[in-house]
Amino acid sequence: QHYNTVWSVAFSSDGRYLATGSRDRTVNLIDFESKKVLKCFRKIHSGYVSSVAFSPDNKTLATGSDDKKVNLIDVEKQTVIKCFDNIHSDSVESVAFSPDGKYIATGTREKVNLIDIQKQSVTKCFDNIHPYDWVYSVAFSPDGKYLATGSNDKTVKLIDMKTQQVVKHFNDIHSDYVLSVAFSLNGKYLATASRDNTCSLIDVEKQTRIECFNSLHTDYVRTVCFSRNSRYLVTGSWDSSICIVDIESRKLIKRLENVNTEAPRKGYWEGVNSVAFSADGKHLAVGCKDKTVKIINTEELL
């Protein structure tokens, strides 16, 4: 359903919908049961769509783009209800809802903005949080206590949302761009993915790295996510593979090779950009560089 690279995929927490964002500047809203596109939003962005995220109540879908805009979509009515077009001066690389649904965090060049949805304005700007560099990924912890950021300055930062201060600066866990950050749903772990071909696992309470997975992939690790029961970590890479790791044992339990089987040619079009688990944990959505979205039945794997 897309005509260029799929950058982002996200499931609604009730399992009804799957959203996809693409380099072709469109957003698809999909009925997951029927696998049919309910709505293709073709004109809401003039640049590639880098990130999509559902609100906790599943009523709203947020989209971020390199056109510097963030759109809010009413999922039921399938219409744009708000366009934040004057907040960012650079590409929006990542969007994430706070667990209470009151705020959206956005990652862009040098800064992270915290948007108050009800007031429809920026309530906090973490300016120069990653000086001179892009914030590629933002994620809230499930309890809302922390906001994590990953940047091409090779660092990960942990922000205390109560004090709105950086409480931990991970500056030695990666040697290249940090492309993705994700919390486990039990709140115990933070995973980070990097262009250095590795993935790190952080103990959130202790604020220390407890594992570096440096042999899973042979190319950029573009995306990470956790299973709904927090037992498994999933990584997706530009080597066109997906790895599933058991958190307790830290062991690789499954590797899916050649995910981009429909790639029109070798090279650029190979690779995994985004992974997301369905609400029931039975399916994994994979956004690929070959313009496709793959649905993997995890019951056959785990």
N, C-alpha and C positions, 0 to 999 in steps of 0.2 A: 504493500500500500504506500510505500515511500519511494522516492526517486533518487535518493542520495543516502548517505550514511545515517544510521539511526544512533543518535547520541545518548538518548535517555529513555528509560522505561520505568513505570511505576504502577503498582497495584493499589486500588482502594482497599481500605482495611476490612470492608465488608465482603470483599471478593467479587463484587459485581463488575467492576470496571478495570480495564488496563489502559493506561495512557502512554503514548509514544511521542517523542520529539525528534526531529530530524534536521539534517543539514539542508534539506530541501525547503526549509522555512515553514513547514507545516506541523500541526499537532493532530494526532488521531485519538479519538475517544472510542474505545472498543468495548462492546458487551462481551465479557469473557466467556459466559456460558455458550453463546452462539458463535463466538469468534468473529462477529460481524462489526464493521466500523459503523458506529452510530452517527459520528460527525467527524468530518475532516475540516479543521480550521486552517484555511489556506491563506488568509490575508491579515492575520492578527500580528504577524511579525514580518519584518523586511530583511531579517538576517537569520542565520541558522538558529535552531532551537536547541539550546545546550542542556536544559534541565526542565523536568516536569515533576510535580509533587502534589499529592492529594492532602487536603486538610484532614485532621483526625475524625471529624464527623462526616467525611466523604461528600460534603455538599459543594466543596470548592476545589478547583484544580488550578494550581499556579504554574505559570510557564516563564522561563527566563531565556533571553536571547542576546546575540551579539549586536542587535540593533539598540541595545541599552535599555530595553523595556522589560517590565514584568507585567503579565496579564493575569487577571483572576477570572476564571470561568465558572459559571453556575452549571454544575454537572447535570442537574435535572432538566433545566431549561436549555442547556447546551448553547449558552450565549455568554459573551464577554461582559462582565459586570463592572470591571474596573481595569484601567490601563495606567500603570505608573510609568509615565514617559518622561518625567523631568527630575528623576531622582539620581540616576546614574550618568556618569560622564564617560563610561567605558562599557565594554561587553559585560553582560551578566552571565557568569559561568555556572552558578549553582543557586538553587532555591530550596528552602526547607521550612516547614511549618513547626512552630513550637508545639509541644504535646497538648497544651491547653487550647490550641487553635487561635490564640490571640495575636500572634506575631508571625511574620515571615522573615527569615534571615536570607540575605542575598550576598553572594561572593562576587567581587569584581576586582579591578586593579587597585592594589594597595589597601583596600578597605572591605569591611563587612558592614552592611546596613541592617538595622533591625526595624522593620516596618510594622507599625500598629495598624491592624486591619480595620478596626472600628473607626479610628481617627483618620485612616487613610493617609498617614504621614510617617516620616522617619522619626522614631522615638529615640534612637541611639545610633550613632555612627562610630564604629571602631576604626578611626582613621589611622592610616600608616601602621596597621597591625602587621602587615607584611610589606615593608617599605620597598617601593619601586618594582614590586612583583605582583603577579596575579594570584587571587584566591580561587583555586579551581574547585574546591569542594567545601561545603558546610553541612553540619549535622548536629541536631540536638540529642542529648541523652534522653532516654524514655521518661525520666522523672523531671526533666526540664532544668536540672541543676546546672548542666554544662552545655556549652556550644563548642564544637570542635571545628577547626579550620585547617585546610591543607593547601599548600602554596608551591609555586615554582621556585621559591627561594629555598626549597628542600626541607622545609620545617613544618611541624604540626603544632598548633597552639590550642590550649584548653582554657576557655573563658568561663569564669564563675558568673552565672547569670544574675545572682543576687547582688553581688558587688560590682558586676560588669567590669571585672579586671581579669587580665591574663594570669592564671595561677600556675600554669606549666607551659614551658617552651621546650618542645622536643626538637633539638637542633642537630642531633647526631644519629638519628635512626635511619635516615635516607641520604643517599649521595646524589640524588637527582630530583626532578619535580615530583611533588606529591599530588597525585591526580584524583584520589578518592579517599574519603573517610566515612566510617559507618560504625554506629554503636550496636551492640547486641541488645535484644529486647529485654533481657534481664538486667541490663545496665552495668554488667560486670566488665565488659570488654569494649575496647575501641580498636578497630582495624584500620590500617592505612595501606594504600597502594601507591606504587611509585614507578617512575620511568627508569629507575635503576634495576628493574625486573624483579623486585622483591615486594613482600607484604610483611608488615609488622603487626604484632598483637600486643596491645597495651592493657595492663590492669588499671582500670579507671580509679579505683579506691586508692591504690598505692601510687598511682601516676608514674608507673615505670613500665618499660617494655619487657615483656616476659618471653617473647619469641620473635625471631626473624626467619621468615620462610624465604630462603634464597635459592632454592632449587626447584621451585614449582614451575617456573616459566623461563623462556629464553628470549622474551621481548617485554616491552612495557606491560606492567600490570595496570590496567586502565580502570578497573572497578572492583569493589568488594561489597559483600552483603552477608548477613547472618540468616540462618534458618529461623523460622518463627519460634522454635523451642530453644534457641540459642545454643544448640548442640554442635552445629556445623558452620564453618566459614566457607564462603564461596568466593573464588577469585576469577576474574576474566581478563584475558590478555590479548595483546596484538599478535601473539604467536598463534592465534586462532584456537586456543584451548580454554577450557574451564576446569578448575580444580576444586574439589570438595575436601575439606580438612576437618577431622574430628578435633574439636576444641580440647576435650579432656586429655586425649593421648597426644595431641599435636601431630598426628599422623595423617598423611594423605590417604584417603580411602577410595577416591575415584577421580580419574582424569578423563575428560571428554576431549578428544582430539578432533581437529578439522571441523570445528563448529560452522565455519563459513563454507559449507559444501556448495553453495550456490554462487560463490564469488565469480564474477565474469572474467577476471584475470588474476593472476598471482601478483603479490606485492601489496600495493596500497589498499586494495579492497579486502584484504584479509584482516581479521581482528574482531575482538569483542570489546564493545564500549560500555555496556551497562548490563547489570543483572539485578533481578528483583524476585523475591518469593511471593507467591500468592498467599492470601490470608489463611487458608487451610494448610499451607505448607506442602501441598501436593504437586505444585507446578513451579517451575522457574522460567521467567521470561528473560530472553537474551536479546539485547539490541546490538546489531552487528554493522560492521563497515560495509558489508555487501548489500546494504539497503533493506535487509530483512529483519524480522522479529521471530525468533525461534521460541517455541514452547516445549519445555522438557518435563516429562513426567518423572518427578523425583521419587515417587513410590517404588519405581523400578530400580532406583539407584541406592536408596538409603535403607 
